[in-house]
Amino acid sequence: MKRIGVLTSGGDSPGMNAAVRAVVRKAIYHNVEVYGIYQGYHGLMNASIKKLDLGSVGDIIHRGGTILGTARSEEFKTEAGQEKAVQVLRQYGIEGLVVIGGDGSFRGAEKLSQKGIATIGVPGTIDNDIPCTDFTIGFDTALNTVIEAIDKIRDTATSHERTFLIEVMGRNAGDIALWAGLADGAETILIPEAEYSLDEVVDRLKRGHKRGKKHSIIVVAEGVGSAVEIGKEIEAKTGYDCRVTVLGHIQRGGSPTAFDRMLASRMGAFAVECLLRGEKGKMVGIRNNQMVATPISEALAQTHTVDLSLYQLAKELSI
């Protein structure tokens, strides 16, 4: 293999740039040309492609977002759009493709693989919701962003003796809420993977209030529902003053943590190794701190789960 491409697709996540850098430099180390594809699959179909050299990825390992840009494309979901993308890749002589993104990006990668393009997926999403890997690129950075925000909110909650609800991102996955809530000592964590009773939440708040606790932190995963509405229900049942903070897209930005830079560098380089070995239609991941490659079809067939033992631990420690 003498020429490969790399693109980022879907939502951006801190560490994507580090992954792009690793792909480019690992490939060049092995005398393979690398072409950057801008604006994801949309850019691929429209031949928004440029050859990358060592200098192209200099001074980006510490930057959030993605220098290649990202976009969602309805056209690429069609057969005609996919064929258009394949023709562009063949026109440029690109034999292999590294796709950095989430599950939607991986579905696109699988389609290209089925059409004869050697494609390797690299999991980049703050949601940490991709099966077959312990962590995805960007999760650790987003987690630390949330923890820093909760630390600051707790100062205000303590000063004003209020109950604060913090809504965090994650789509249908509760990883960010669970890990942040446990790490920050939240009194209650609401995640879509575990059923909850509002009455139980209220009872927990009242028990704390009786023993002199003047404030509480409740972390709500967006997949559970609106923290604003949950806050209104708690106020109606308790009479306690509730405040809601929706952190939103602040969780996606920022300089990646050391963990995410390391993870992205390892995954990007390993993706190139997979291509050079002739593998295709696979995603790279990390299991027990080791790089692994799994068929994308196998990963997409599975349902993401969280470690519910962490959820139980959080409940036990917040009595």
Solvent accessible surface area in square Angstrom, and as a share of the most:
residue,aa,sasa,rsa
1,M,72,0.32
2,K,139,0.59
3,R,72,0.26
4,I,1,0.01
5,G,0,0.00
6,V,0,0.00
7,L,0,0.00
8,T,0,0.00
9,S,7,0.04
10,G,12,0.12
11,G,19,0.18
12,D,37,0.19
13,S,0,0.00
14,P,0,0.00
15,G,0,0.00
16,M,0,0.00
17,N,1,0.00
18,A,0,0.00
19,A,0,0.00
20,V,0,0.00
21,R,65,0.24
22,A,10,0.08
23,V,0,0.00
24,V,0,0.00
25,R,83,0.30
26,K,47,0.20
27,A,0,0.00
28,I,50,0.26
29,Y,171,0.65
30,H,74,0.33
31,N,125,0.64
32,V,6,0.03
33,E,60,0.27
34,V,0,0.00
35,Y,26,0.10
36,G,0,0.00
37,I,0,0.00
38,Y,58,0.22
39,Q,79,0.35
40,G,0,0.00
41,Y,12,0.05
42,H,87,0.39
43,G,1,0.01
44,L,0,0.00
45,M,3,0.01
46,N,79,0.40
47,A,37,0.29
48,S,46,0.30
49,I,24,0.12
50,K,123,0.52
51,K,105,0.44
52,L,6,0.03
53,D,85,0.44
54,L,90,0.45
55,G,62,0.60
56,S,39,0.25
57,V,0,0.00
58,G,28,0.27
59,D,113,0.58
60,I,5,0.03
61,I,53,0.27
62,H,73,0.33
63,R,115,0.42
64,G,29,0.28
65,G,17,0.16
66,T,25,0.14
67,I,48,0.24
68,L,1,0.00
69,G,16,0.15
70,T,40,0.23
71,A,30,0.23
72,R,175,0.64
73,S,18,0.11
74,E,128,0.57
75,E,81,0.36
76,F,8,0.03
77,K,141,0.60
78,T,67,0.39
79,E,109,0.49
80,A,77,0.59
81,G,0,0.00
82,Q,9,0.04
83,E,71,0.32
84,K,85,0.36
85,A,0,0.00
86,V,1,0.01
87,Q,100,0.44
88,V,13,0.07
89,L,0,0.00
90,R,131,0.48
91,Q,136,0.61
92,Y,58,0.22
93,G,34,0.33
94,I,4,0.02
95,E,80,0.36
96,G,0,0.00
97,L,0,0.00
98,V,0,0.00
99,V,0,0.00
100,I,0,0.00
101,G,0,0.00
102,G,14,0.14
103,D,37,0.19
104,G,46,0.44
105,S,4,0.03
106,F,1,0.00
107,R,123,0.45
108,G,7,0.06
109,A,0,0.00
110,E,36,0.16
111,K,91,0.39
112,L,0,0.00
113,S,12,0.08
114,Q,127,0.56
115,K,43,0.18
116,G,50,0.48
117,I,7,0.04
118,A,13,0.10
119,T,0,0.00
120,I,0,0.00
121,G,0,0.00
122,V,0,0.00
123,P,0,0.00
124,G,1,0.01
125,T,16,0.09
126,I,5,0.02
127,D,13,0.07
128,N,11,0.06
129,D,20,0.11
130,I,5,0.03
131,P,22,0.14
132,C,8,0.05
133,T,15,0.08
134,D,60,0.31
135,F,52,0.22
136,T,1,0.01
137,I,0,0.00
138,G,0,0.00
139,F,3,0.01
140,D,31,0.16
141,T,6,0.03
142,A,0,0.00
143,L,14,0.07
144,N,67,0.34
145,T,29,0.17
146,V,0,0.00
147,I,39,0.20
148,E,98,0.44
149,A,20,0.15
150,I,0,0.00
151,D,67,0.34
152,K,128,0.54
153,I,21,0.11
154,R,54,0.20
155,D,97,0.50
156,T,57,0.33
157,A,0,0.00
158,T,73,0.42
159,S,87,0.56
160,H,104,0.47
161,E,98,0.44
162,R,59,0.21
163,T,8,0.04
164,F,17,0.07
165,L,0,0.00
166,I,0,0.00
167,E,26,0.12
168,V,2,0.01
169,M,23,0.10
170,G,1,0.01
171,R,117,0.43
172,N,127,0.65
173,A,3,0.02
174,G,0,0.00
175,D,7,0.04
176,I,0,0.00
177,A,0,0.00
178,L,1,0.00
179,W,88,0.31
180,A,0,0.00
181,G,1,0.01
182,L,47,0.23
183,A,68,0.53
184,D,18,0.10
185,G,47,0.45
186,A,4,0.03
187,E,19,0.08
188,T,13,0.07
189,I,10,0.05
190,L,1,0.01
191,I,2,0.01
192,P,51,0.32
193,E,52,0.23
194,A,17,0.13
195,E,178,0.80
196,Y,84,0.32
197,S,51,0.33
198,L,28,0.14
199,D,83,0.43
200,E,77,0.34
201,V,6,0.04
202,V,8,0.05
203,D,69,0.36
204,R,32,0.12
205,L,8,0.04
206,K,77,0.33
207,R,132,0.48
208,G,4,0.04
209,H,88,0.39
210,K,174,0.74
211,R,152,0.55
212,G,43,0.42
213,K,52,0.22
214,K,104,0.44
215,H,33,0.15
216,S,9,0.06
217,I,0,0.00
218,I,0,0.00
219,V,0,0.00
220,V,0,0.00
221,A,0,0.00
222,E,61,0.27
223,G,31,0.30
224,V,38,0.22
225,G,31,0.30
226,S,48,0.31
227,A,0,0.00
228,V,64,0.37
229,E,90,0.41
230,I,10,0.05
231,G,3,0.03
232,K,119,0.50
233,E,86,0.39
234,I,0,0.00
235,E,66,0.30
236,A,90,0.70
237,K,100,0.42
238,T,25,0.15
239,G,67,0.64
240,Y,48,0.18
241,D,57,0.30
242,C,11,0.07
243,R,96,0.35
244,V,52,0.30
245,T,40,0.23
246,V,82,0.47
247,L,23,0.11
248,G,21,0.20
249,H,127,0.57
250,I,108,0.55
251,Q,0,0.00
252,R,57,0.21
253,G,32,0.30
254,G,48,0.46
255,S,63,0.41
256,P,3,0.02
257,T,34,0.20
258,A,78,0.60
259,F,84,0.35
260,D,0,0.00
261,R,74,0.27
262,M,125,0.56
263,L,4,0.02
264,A,0,0.00
265,S,31,0.20
266,R,80,0.29
267,M,0,0.00
268,G,0,0.00
269,A,24,0.19
270,F,30,0.12
271,A,0,0.00
272,V,1,0.00
273,E,57,0.26
274,C,0,0.00
275,L,2,0.01
276,L,63,0.31
277,R,136,0.50
278,G,60,0.58
279,E,36,0.16
280,K,105,0.44
281,G,15,0.14
282,K,54,0.23
283,M,0,0.00
284,V,0,0.00
285,G,0,0.00
286,I,9,0.04
287,R,103,0.38
288,N,136,0.70
289,N,95,0.49
290,Q,114,0.51
291,M,40,0.18
292,V,45,0.26
293,A,34,0.27
294,T,18,0.10
295,P,53,0.34
296,I,1,0.00
297,S,61,0.39
298,E,84,0.38
299,A,2,0.01
300,L,46,0.23
301,A,89,0.69
302,Q,83,0.37
303,T,116,0.67
304,H,41,0.18
305,T,102,0.59
306,V,18,0.10
307,D,78,0.40
308,L,90,0.45
309,S,74,0.48
310,L,42,0.21
311,Y,29,0.11
312,Q,90,0.40
313,L,70,0.35
314,A,8,0.06
315,K,65,0.28
316,E,91,0.41
317,L,123,0.61
318,S,18,0.12
319,I,148,0.75
